[in-house]
Amino acid sequence: MRTIRIGSGAGYSGDRIEPAIELAEKGDIQYLVFECLGERTVALAQRARLKNPDDGFDPLLEARMRAVLPASAANGIKIVTNMGAANPWAAARKTAQIAASLGLSRLKIAAVMGDDVLEACKQHDLPLIEIDGTLKMLGNRIVSANAYLGAEPMAAALKAGADIVITGRASDPALFLAPMVDAFGWPMDDWNLLGRGTVAGHLLECAGQVTGGYFADPGFKDVAGLARLGFPIGEVSEDGGLVITKVAGSGGEVSVRTCKEQLLYEVHDPSRYMQPDVVADFSQVAVEQIGPDRVSVSGGRGRPRPDTLKISVGYVDGYIGEGQMSYAGPGAEARARLALEIVRERLKLTHVEASEWRFDLIGIDALHGERLSQAGAPYEVRVRVAGRTDTLSEAVRIGDEVETLYTNGPAGGGGAFKSARDIVAVASVLLPRDLVAPQVRFVEA
Amino acid sequence: MAKLRDIAHSRTGDKGNISNISVIAFDARHYPLLCAQVTSARVKAHFDGIVFGEVVRYELPNIAALNFVLDQALGGGVTRSLALDAHGKSLSSALLDLEIELPPDHDRGAA
């Protein structure tokens, strides 16, 4: 039976770069996938594109392409990535330039476009999912709306001979499903095959999270070599069989426990994992250790795809101002609490307006609140004040106020930090599939 | 009395204002014990003040795991939350602090 090996070269936009080079050089892979597009990254990229029509793609595109193109081209590895963000066509042209500057020629680069559905979303008032409200409620604060595309346009680009496929918003597992559809010619209505392929894509899409990253807990779950964590390889066979593994000698581990954790990561109902191409069913998945750093995964299934596509809507959501200050040694907690009281009173006295506040003591209760946090005197405590405001200038005042603790607050406050940032938040809606029309365009290096 | 951390591992994921926390038995023999003691009501109570919505539990006997879906758990949503840990990544560690009653004949070495 035919088998392909797909490497996962990045699990988020800022991910480490060398593991992908390792995969391209030593992974014996035919495809290398980079998942680099977070929930709100498209919205931020959209803003960059508005400022400069040649921008709006992933800021690390150049660094990643320069790092992996030589080995990928030498080994005939095809690359699939969502680093196109809000401007896949500009990303494709940029990649062609990079390839040329590396002396690589005859590379065919495809841009997948059509995920931008801002206009369609302006014409339909749709209910938001995952949070309460409707699109109308977001009004003119909406900056972007992008459909999660499925594997089809990416697979079509590969079929047409693309060496590199650059898309914008697409479902993360679909980035991996596309090579399978390309290599095996899977019909787009064989729901069980697409379901199995989605299991593979889901396990691979966060890169190091299935090879021992986001996992270690000393004494309970020890993992060696996290500083040189190997990124995963999925060995997928024509019938959707799957083995997860990694490059021999790299750090981390591929075990049933890492695979089980990643299988459920960001999953709600495991029997209904909604994808543009299929409703995947993870509920009957079984995992088995079949060798060192080799886990066999079986039992994925699927049902017909939904009639709607999930749309990620970026909208301007005010500003967050924040300030921090540290206290240490005897009485650190008491001085930190005094500092919070002072800032609280100052913010009132100086009329800083915010719709929501956080007053945290990092080291005491910042993550899970007072009730779950165990009592005990920590050696050091960090004060954190954050507030949501309508304007940037108001947000700036919050950090400024915390900083004044230096000369006006309790004894020994050090290491002030302040920030004020505008917030582009993300909401989701479902849009009828026929309102989305993906297109593929090629450029050659 | 043991902690959940002694018999299970856990990972948190986020989507919008919803957090999901997996609880996976190290040893499949402990799966019935997880089902009996780590109920959605108990998880909801554990996260009182952090999780404001419903807690739904899904069972995955094939991998000896439970998946909890916690609504209104992330300060209005990952992309807008004021929280230090906006993703709620650290919530799994809080859940592993749950107390678990092991049967008297429990062989800790097997865990």
Chai-1 contact restraints between the chains, C-beta under 6 A:
chainA,res_idxA,chainB,res_idxB,connection_type,confidence,min_distance_angstrom,max_distance_angstrom,comment,restraint_id
A,E39,B,T79,contact,1.0,0.0,6.0,A-B,restraint_1
A,R40,B,T79,contact,1.0,0.0,6.0,A-B,restraint_2
A,E130,B,K15,contact,1.0,0.0,6.0,A-B,restraint_3
A,E130,B,G16,contact,1.0,0.0,6.0,A-B,restraint_4
A,E130,B,N17,contact,1.0,0.0,6.0,A-B,restraint_5
A,E130,B,I18,contact,1.0,0.0,6.0,A-B,restraint_6
A,I131,B,G16,contact,1.0,0.0,6.0,A-B,restraint_7
A,I131,B,N17,contact,1.0,0.0,6.0,A-B,restraint_8
A,I131,B,G77,contact,1.0,0.0,6.0,A-B,restraint_9
A,K221,B,H9,contact,1.0,0.0,6.0,A-B,restraint_10
A,K260,B,I24,contact,1.0,0.0,6.0,A-B,restraint_11
A,K260,B,I63,contact,1.0,0.0,6.0,A-B,restraint_12
A,K260,B,A65,contact,1.0,0.0,6.0,A-B,restraint_13
A,E261,B,R11,contact,1.0,0.0,6.0,A-B,restraint_14
A,L264,B,S22,contact,1.0,0.0,6.0,A-B,restraint_15
A,L264,B,N67,contact,1.0,0.0,6.0,A-B,restraint_16
A,Y265,B,R11,contact,1.0,0.0,6.0,A-B,restraint_17
A,Y265,B,G13,contact,1.0,0.0,6.0,A-B,restraint_18
A,E266,B,G13,contact,1.0,0.0,6.0,A-B,restraint_19
A,E266,B,K15,contact,1.0,0.0,6.0,A-B,restraint_20
A,H268,B,V69,contact,1.0,0.0,6.0,A-B,restraint_21
A,P270,B,Y58,contact,1.0,0.0,6.0,A-B,restraint_22
A,P270,B,L60,contact,1.0,0.0,6.0,A-B,restraint_23
A,P270,B,N67,contact,1.0,0.0,6.0,A-B,restraint_24
A,Q284,B,N62,contact,1.0,0.0,6.0,A-B,restraint_25
A,A286,B,N62,contact,1.0,0.0,6.0,A-B,restraint_26
A,D317,B,R80,contact,1.0,0.0,6.0,A-B,restraint_27
A,E356,B,L82,contact,1.0,0.0,6.0,A-B,restraint_28
A,R358,B,L82,contact,1.0,0.0,6.0,A-B,restraint_29
A,A366,B,L84,contact,1.0,0.0,6.0,A-B,restraint_30
A,L367,B,D85,contact,1.0,0.0,6.0,A-B,restraint_31
A,L367,B,S90,contact,1.0,0.0,6.0,A-B,restraint_32
A,H368,B,A94,contact,1.0,0.0,6.0,A-B,restraint_33
A,G369,B,G49,contact,1.0,0.0,6.0,A-B,restraint_34
A,R371,B,G49,contact,1.0,0.0,6.0,A-B,restraint_35
A,L372,B,A94,contact,1.0,0.0,6.0,A-B,restraint_36
A,A386,B,L82,contact,1.0,0.0,6.0,A-B,restraint_37
A,I423,B,R80,contact,1.0,0.0,6.0,A-B,restraint_38
A,A425,B,T79,contact,1.0,0.0,6.0,A-B,restraint_39
A,A425,B,R80,contact,1.0,0.0,6.0,A-B,restraint_40
A,V426,B,T79,contact,1.0,0.0,6.0,A-B,restraint_41
